Amino acid sequence: MQRDLNRESQSRLSRERLRPDLQRRDCPVLLSQRLVLRAPHEDDIDAIAHLANNDKIATMVSRMPHPYTTADAAKFVERTKEGAIGNCVYAITKAENGEFIGCCGIENIPDDDSVVEIGYWLGEPYWGKGYTTEAAQVLIDMVFRTRNEVDHIDARCRVVNPRSRRVLHKCGFQFQGPGMVQSLAIGGSVAVEWYRLERRNWMSLKSWGGQR
Ligand SMILES: CC(C)(COP(=O)(O)OP(=O)(O)OC[C@H]1O[C@@H](n2cnc3c(N)ncnc32)[C@H](O)[C@@H]1OP(=O)(O)O)[C@@H](O)C(=O)NCCC(=O)NCCS
């Protein structure tokens, strides 16, 4: 029996190596009132290159090159398919017309199944409309509903990023402490605030929301 299970698990792993898209089985398409979150694909490359080529975005995230080219966008899509970036990377698109407006995702932390880290960016024309908060909330909900081992979600935002701080507050994240992270676009370390959302707090927020 155990040998059969091992054989099945090995054959599943080799199937996944041949078909990296199968790794996304834990990253279902997500729907919210105004958004569809799905895997990035080749049709997004031009929109990604256009929207991501913005220093107001690159300097707020850790690993986005600047300037950002079509080749960078093509590589990004390819690497998300290989599962090389993050764990579940989503294209944020408008439900009404499928327009690509940004990206969000979660990343596993090596050797610690109890935590994942969330990240996001949105094209500047779409800022201030609540889209990122809406996307982050469905992503968070998916993580806590489908991954029992995850006890909390971490996030880091630059101390000079009030928009992102506000998104985290609106999702229920709580400040943990200061830190430093490397920024590719800046070419050095930047000061960040570290935030955490505990599973129990998310569940409470959801049940309070449901009673309104
Ligand atoms: C951060 C970012 C994702 C926010 O996206 P968004 O869709 O505009 O976010 P939302 O509309 O859901 O929420 C933004 C909140 O910030 C508030 N805000 C906007 N400008 C602000 C400012 N200068 N100071 C304080 N709050 C501000 C908005 O009013 C809104 O809060 P409200 O709903 O209470 O009014 C977007 O600005 C972005 O992509 N920035 C560059 C990349 C980035 O910072 N990524 C995150 C890295 S940690």
The ligand as an SDF file (V2000), in Angstrom:
LIG
                    3D

 48 50  0  0  0  0  0  0  0  0999 V2000
   -0.1910   49.9930   -3.3980 C   0  0  0  0  0  0  0  0  0  0  0  0
   -1.1620   49.7620   -4.5470 C   0  0  0  0  0  0  0  0  0  0  0  0
   -1.1470   48.3010   -4.9240 C   0  0  0  0  0  0  0  0  0  0  0  0
   -2.5620   50.2030   -4.0690 C   0  0  0  0  0  0  0  0  0  0  0  0
   -3.4980   49.8820   -5.0760 O   0  0  0  0  0  0  0  0  0  0  0  0
   -4.9750   50.5110   -5.0750 P   0  0  0  0  0  0  0  0  0  0  0  0
   -5.8050   49.6400   -5.9490 O   0  0  0  0  0  0  0  0  0  0  0  0
   -4.8920   51.9520   -5.3700 O   0  0  0  0  0  0  0  0  0  0  0  0
   -5.3950   50.2860   -3.5540 O   0  0  0  0  0  0  0  0  0  0  0  0
   -6.8590   50.4830   -2.9490 P   0  0  0  0  0  0  0  0  0  0  0  0
   -7.6140   51.4500   -3.8220 O   0  0  0  0  0  0  0  0  0  0  0  0
   -7.4440   49.1550   -2.6900 O   0  0  0  0  0  0  0  0  0  0  0  0
   -6.5400   51.1640   -1.5460 O   0  0  0  0  0  0  0  0  0  0  0  0
   -5.6490   52.2700   -1.4890 C   0  0  0  0  0  0  0  0  0  0  0  0
   -5.9290   53.0490   -0.2180 C   0  0  0  0  0  0  0  0  0  0  0  0
   -4.8570   53.9750   -0.0160 O   0  0  0  0  0  0  0  0  0  0  0  0
   -5.4140   55.2540    0.1850 C   0  0  0  0  0  0  0  0  0  0  0  0
   -4.4280   56.2300   -0.2650 N   0  0  0  0  0  0  0  0  0  0  0  0
   -4.1410   56.6350   -1.4910 C   0  0  0  0  0  0  0  0  0  0  0  0
   -3.1580   57.5370   -1.4730 N   0  0  0  0  0  0  0  0  0  0  0  0
   -2.8030   57.6910   -0.1870 C   0  0  0  0  0  0  0  0  0  0  0  0
   -1.8400   58.4670    0.5000 C   0  0  0  0  0  0  0  0  0  0  0  0
   -1.0140   59.2780   -0.1520 N   0  0  0  0  0  0  0  0  0  0  0  0
   -1.7690   58.3650    1.8610 N   0  0  0  0  0  0  0  0  0  0  0  0
   -2.5730   57.5350    2.5390 C   0  0  0  0  0  0  0  0  0  0  0  0
   -3.5040   56.7590    1.9390 N   0  0  0  0  0  0  0  0  0  0  0  0
   -3.6070   56.8480    0.5970 C   0  0  0  0  0  0  0  0  0  0  0  0
   -6.6700   55.2570   -0.6420 C   0  0  0  0  0  0  0  0  0  0  0  0
   -7.5270   56.3180   -0.2690 O   0  0  0  0  0  0  0  0  0  0  0  0
   -7.2120   53.8610   -0.2970 C   0  0  0  0  0  0  0  0  0  0  0  0
   -7.7640   53.8260    0.9930 O   0  0  0  0  0  0  0  0  0  0  0  0
   -9.3730   54.0300    1.2600 P   0  0  0  0  0  0  0  0  0  0  0  0
  -10.0630   52.9230    0.5140 O   0  0  0  0  0  0  0  0  0  0  0  0
   -9.5030   53.9200    2.7250 O   0  0  0  0  0  0  0  0  0  0  0  0
   -9.7330   55.3700    0.7070 O   0  0  0  0  0  0  0  0  0  0  0  0
   -0.7860   50.5930   -5.7870 C   0  0  0  0  0  0  0  0  0  0  0  0
   -0.6920   51.9450   -5.4280 O   0  0  0  0  0  0  0  0  0  0  0  0
    0.5560   50.1570   -6.3890 C   0  0  0  0  0  0  0  0  0  0  0  0
    0.6030   49.2520   -7.2070 O   0  0  0  0  0  0  0  0  0  0  0  0
    1.6360   50.8080   -5.9530 N   0  0  0  0  0  0  0  0  0  0  0  0
    2.9780   50.4700   -6.4600 C   0  0  0  0  0  0  0  0  0  0  0  0
    3.4030   49.0520   -6.1250 C   0  0  0  0  0  0  0  0  0  0  0  0
    3.2440   48.7480   -4.6510 C   0  0  0  0  0  0  0  0  0  0  0  0
    3.3540   49.6120   -3.8060 O   0  0  0  0  0  0  0  0  0  0  0  0
    3.0170   47.4680   -4.3350 N   0  0  0  0  0  0  0  0  0  0  0  0
    2.9130   47.0450   -2.9710 C   0  0  0  0  0  0  0  0  0  0  0  0
    4.2590   46.7080   -2.4520 C   0  0  0  0  0  0  0  0  0  0  0  0
    4.1910   46.3330   -0.6990 S   0  0  0  0  0  0  0  0  0  0  0  0
  1  2  1  0
  2  3  1  0
  2  4  1  0
  2 36  1  0
  4  5  1  0
  5  6  1  0
  6  7  2  0
  6  8  1  0
  6  9  1  0
  9 10  1  0
 10 11  2  0
 10 12  1  0
 10 13  1  0
 13 14  1  0
 14 15  1  0
 15 16  1  0
 15 30  1  0
 16 17  1  0
 17 18  1  0
 17 28  1  0
 18 19  1  0
 18 27  1  0
 19 20  2  0
 20 21  1  0
 21 22  1  0
 21 27  2  0
 22 23  1  0
 22 24  2  0
 24 25  1  0
 25 26  2  0
 26 27  1  0
 28 29  1  0
 28 30  1  0
 30 31  1  0
 31 32  1  0
 32 33  2  0
 32 34  1  0
 32 35  1  0
 36 37  1  0
 36 38  1  0
 38 39  2  0
 38 40  1  0
 40 41  1  0
 41 42  1  0
 42 43  1  0
 43 44  2  0
 43 45  1  0
 45 46  1  0
 46 47  1  0
 47 48  1  0
M  END
$$$$
